Amino acid sequence: MTTFLLLRHAHSTANDSGILAGRLEGVTLSKTGKRQVRSLVVALKDQRIDRILSSPLPRCLETIDGIASDRRKRIRLEPLFIEMDYGLWSGRKLKELVKEKSWKTIQSKPLSFTFPQGESFARAASRVERGLKSLVRNYPDETILIVSHGDIIKFALQLSNGGPLDNFQRFVVDTCSLSEIHWTAKSRTVVRANTRIAKNGIAKRRTNKIKHRKVIGGGAGV
């Protein structure tokens, strides 16, 4: 069995601004995010981690750098777990995007939608599944920490939970939260979702694993 620890990056400057960051350059951790990282190091100090994979975007690398250094582990950059490419929607305010005609499609049938000059939800889900399957084949008995983004982690959770992939946005994934899934060649299980990291370094589990909240970009205002 492969254990995946799915860590969403800490609070970013894009979260502060309420924008859909996507793959924009210049998005780093906010002051809140830097505080979260300090608590994260404490919260994960006794957690088994065999290897660390990260989205190549700076906000993910900033989130995990301290943990990797402390454990003397090398961070492997994995483009399959990079943030979605929101195309022309990147950098725009979420409060403006909800007024777009295509917003209803994103809420009801997201896998049928492709962002203008960007990526489709279907393609993003496919690359996430491809990445996880590859890791299960290569590391069947390891615990792997993956540092990624809201929508990417939601796809991983929905792929593990079963049911229509269009339901992936029902999962809530806050900044600097930890989710855990177990995969084998024949089974997939959600162990926990959206465990938040407290100021004292103790991980706090949200009481509701799944909520009916559909916000693209993992929740830019979170």
C-alpha positions in Angstrom: 0.0 0.0 0.0 1.2 3.5 -0.9 0.3 6.3 1.6 -0.1 9.7 0.0 0.0 12.8 2.3 -1.4 15.6 0.2 -0.4 19.0 1.5 -1.8 22.2 0.0 0.6 25.0 -0.1 0.4 27.6 2.7 -1.5 30.8 2.4 -0.3 32.9 -0.5 -0.3 36.5 -1.7 -2.9 35.4 -4.3 -5.1 34.1 -1.5 -4.8 37.5 0.2 -5.9 39.2 -2.9 -8.7 36.9 -3.8 -7.4 36.1 -7.3 -7.2 33.0 -9.3 -3.4 32.6 -9.4 -3.0 29.5 -11.6 0.6 29.5 -12.8 1.2 33.2 -12.5 4.8 34.2 -11.7 5.5 36.2 -8.5 3.0 34.4 -6.2 4.7 33.7 -2.9 3.6 33.0 0.6 1.9 35.7 2.6 2.7 36.6 6.2 -0.1 34.2 7.2 1.4 31.5 5.1 4.8 31.9 6.7 3.3 31.5 10.1 1.5 28.3 8.9 4.8 26.9 7.7 6.4 27.3 11.1 3.5 25.3 12.6 3.7 22.8 9.9 7.3 21.8 10.7 6.3 21.1 14.3 3.1 19.2 13.3 4.9 16.8 10.9 8.0 16.2 13.0 7.0 12.6 13.9 5.3 11.8 10.7 6.9 9.1 8.5 7.8 10.5 5.1 9.9 8.4 2.7 10.0 10.9 -0.1 8.8 14.4 -1.0 7.3 15.5 -4.3 6.2 19.1 -5.1 4.6 21.2 -7.7 7.3 23.3 -9.1 5.6 26.6 -8.3 7.3 28.8 -5.7 4.4 28.8 -3.2 4.7 25.0 -2.8 8.5 25.0 -2.6 8.4 27.7 0.1 5.9 25.6 2.0 8.0 22.5 2.1 11.5 23.7 2.1 11.9 23.7 5.9 10.6 20.2 6.3 12.8 18.8 3.5 15.9 20.6 5.0 15.2 19.3 8.5 14.9 15.7 7.3 17.7 16.1 4.8 15.5 14.9 2.0 15.6 16.0 -1.6 12.5 17.6 -3.1 11.5 16.1 -6.4 9.7 18.5 -8.7 6.7 16.9 -10.3 4.9 18.8 -13.1 2.0 16.3 -13.0 0.9 17.9 -9.7 1.3 21.6 -10.8 -1.6 23.9 -10.5 -4.2 24.0 -13.3 -3.5 26.4 -16.2 -6.5 28.8 -16.0 -5.4 30.5 -19.2 -7.0 33.9 -19.6 -8.7 33.6 -16.2 -5.4 33.6 -14.4 -4.9 36.7 -12.2 -8.5 37.7 -12.2 -10.6 38.3 -9.1 -12.9 35.5 -8.2 -15.7 38.0 -7.5 -15.5 39.0 -11.1 -15.3 35.4 -12.5 -18.5 34.3 -10.8 -20.3 36.7 -13.3 -19.0 34.9 -16.3 -21.6 33.0 -18.4 -19.6 29.8 -18.2 -19.6 29.9 -14.4 -22.7 27.7 -14.2 -21.0 25.1 -16.4 -18.0 25.0 -14.0 -20.3 24.5 -11.1 -22.5 21.8 -12.6 -20.3 19.9 -15.1 -16.7 21.1 -14.6 -15.1 18.2 -16.5 -16.8 19.5 -19.7 -15.1 22.9 -19.3 -11.8 24.1 -20.7 -10.4 27.5 -19.6 -9.9 30.0 -22.4 -6.4 29.4 -23.7 -5.9 27.1 -20.7 -6.4 23.6 -19.4 -9.5 21.5 -19.1 -10.6 20.0 -15.7 -10.7 16.6 -17.5 -7.1 16.9 -18.5 -6.0 18.0 -15.0 -7.8 15.1 -13.4 -6.2 12.7 -15.9 -2.6 13.9 -15.1 -3.2 13.6 -11.4 -4.4 10.0 -11.7 -1.5 9.2 -14.0 1.0 10.6 -11.5 -0.5 8.7 -8.5 -0.7 5.4 -10.5 3.0 5.7 -11.4 4.0 6.3 -7.8 2.0 3.3 -6.6 3.8 1.1 -9.2 7.2 2.4 -8.3 6.9 2.8 -4.5 4.2 0.4 -3.3 5.2 0.5 0.4 6.2 4.1 0.9 4.7 7.2 2.5 4.9 10.0 0.0 4.3 13.7 0.8 2.9 15.6 -2.2 2.8 19.4 -2.0 0.3 20.8 -4.4 -2.8 23.0 -5.0 -6.4 23.0 -4.0 -8.0 21.6 -7.2 -5.3 19.1 -7.7 -5.7 17.7 -4.2 -9.5 17.6 -4.6 -9.0 15.5 -7.8 -6.8 13.1 -5.8 -9.4 12.9 -3.1 -12.3 12.3 -5.5 -10.4 9.7 -7.4 -9.9 7.9 -4.1 -13.4 8.4 -2.8 -15.1 7.1 -6.0 -18.2 8.4 -7.8 -18.4 11.0 -10.6 -15.3 13.2 -10.9 -17.6 16.2 -11.5 -18.1 16.0 -7.7 -14.5 16.8 -6.9 -15.3 20.3 -5.7 -17.4 18.9 -2.8 -14.1 18.5 -0.9 -12.8 21.4 1.0 -9.0 21.9 0.9 -7.8 24.8 3.0 -4.3 26.3 2.7 -1.7 24.3 4.6 -4.1 21.5 5.2 -3.2 17.9 5.1 -5.2 15.1 3.5 -4.3 11.4 3.4 -5.2 8.7 0.9 -4.1 5.0 0.6 -3.7 3.4 -2.8 -2.9 -0.1 -4.0 -3.1 -1.5 -7.5 -6.7 -2.6 -6.7 -8.0 -0.2 -4.1 -8.2 3.5 -3.2 -9.2 4.9 0.2 -9.7 8.4 1.7 -8.3 8.3 5.2 -8.7 12.0 6.1 -9.3 15.2 4.3 -8.5 18.8 5.1 -6.7 18.4 8.4 -5.7 21.9 9.3 -2.5 22.8 11.1 -2.9 24.7 14.3 -0.6 27.4 15.7 0.9 25.1 18.2 1.8 22.6 15.5 -1.0 20.1 16.3 -3.0 19.0 13.3 -6.7 19.6 13.7 -9.2 17.6 11.7 -12.2 19.3 10.2 -15.5 17.7 11.5 -17.0 17.6 8.0 -14.8 15.8 5.4 -17.0 16.7 2.5 -18.9 19.9 2.0 -21.0 21.1 -0.9 -18.9 24.1 -1.8 -17.7 24.6 -5.4 -15.0 27.2 -5.9 -12.4 26.9 -8.6 -8.8 27.4 -7.7 -9.1 25.6 -4.4 -10.7 28.6 -2.8 -8.6 31.7 -3.5 -10.0 33.6 -0.6 -9.1 30.9 1.9 
